[in-house]
Amino acid sequence: MEDTRYLTTDFEIMSNFDLSPICAAFCEDAVVLYNGKWGRHYKASFETSNELSNDVNDIISHFYELIIALEDKQKEIYDTSFLKIFDIGYESGDSNACFFTEIRETTIKMLYEIDAKIGITIYPHIAPPV
């Protein structure tokens, strides 16, 4: 039996403007998973470039620091983006064990300051082939 487990936290931005300047600013400290057109809009998706930890709070704090360090033009693109979301991913388990995680008050304050949301994705547990 497998317990529910944390997988990853991705940071996604959607905008009416090209997000390449933000990707360039993040390139040393984050992995760009996607950057380009997404329908009629632009989308960029990131994850941390090194495993800070499996602590969602640390990962959000890392991106917070990158965002507040953006230069004026990059910050303008960020501020006018219509979606900024941290997608926290978990894999559901098949055990009866409870799973708990927390998002600290300091992290919630950071999210407020950078106008970002939290999304939670729970992926199904897929048992390995026998």
N, C-alpha and C positions, 0 to 999 in steps of 0.2 A: 504494500500500500504506500502511496505517496502523499505527503502533506502538501497543502497549498504553499507556494513559494513565490517570492519576488523574482521577476525576470529583468526588467529594465525600466528606465525612465527616459522618454524621448521628449524633446522640446520642439514644438512646431509653431511656425508663424505663417499666417496667410495675409496677403496684402494685394492692393491694386497696383503696387509698384514692384519692380525687380528687387529681390532680396540679396542679390550678389554682394553688395557692399557690407551687409551684415555677415554673410558667410566669410568674406575676406577677413573681417575683424575677428571672427571666432576661430579661424583656421588653425591657429597654433594650440588652442585649448579645447577644441571640440571636433568631433567627426561630423562632417556634413553628409547625412544619409540621402538627402534629396534637395535639389535647388533648381527650380524651373517653373514653367507654366503648369497650372493646375486648373483646367477648364479656362475660364475667362480671367483668372487671377494668378497670383504667384504664390508658391509654397516653398518653404525651407523646413527641413527636419534635421535635428541634431541629436547626438548623444555625446557623453563625455569621452574625451580622447584617451583617458586613462581611468582605470577603475578606482575612483576615489574611495568608494566603499559601496556597499549595497544599501546605504542609508539615503533614503529619498531626500531628507533634509540637507545633507551634504551636497547632493547633486543639484538641487534647486539653488542652494547658496552659491555654488560654482557658477551657474548661469547668471544669477543675479549680479555677481561681480563683473562678468563679461558685459552684461547689458548696461550697467551704470558707467562702464568705462568707454562706451561707444562715443565716437566723435560726432560733431553736430549733424552732419548730413545723414550718417547712419542712424543716429538717434531720432531724427525726423522721420525716417522711413519706419523705424520701429514704432514710434508713437502713433503713426497714422495707420498701422496695420490693424486689421479688424479682428484677428484671432491670434492670441498668444496663449498656448496651452502646454502644460506639462502632462504628458500621457504616461501614467504609472501602470506598468504591466505586471500582471501576476498570472501564474498558471494554477488553475484549480487542481486540487488533489482529489484523491478518491478515498481518503481516510476520514475518520470521524473527528480528527483533531481540529481545534479552533485555530484561527490565524489572526494575529493582531499586529498592526503597525500604527505608528502615530506620525502626525505632522505637527511639529512644534509651533508654538505661538510666534516665535521669531521668524519662522518660515512663512507663516501666513501673512505676517507684516511685510516680508519681502515681496510676496506675490501681489499684495495690494499696491506696493510702491512701483512695481513694474507692470501693473495692470494685466496680470496673467491669471489664467484659470487652471484648475486641476481636472484632469479626466482620469478615469480608472478603466482599464481594459482587463478583463479576466478571460484568459485563453483556456480552452478546454484541456483537460489532462488527456494525453494520448499515451496509452500504455505501449511500451516497446514490444515489437513482435517477439513471439515465443520461439 
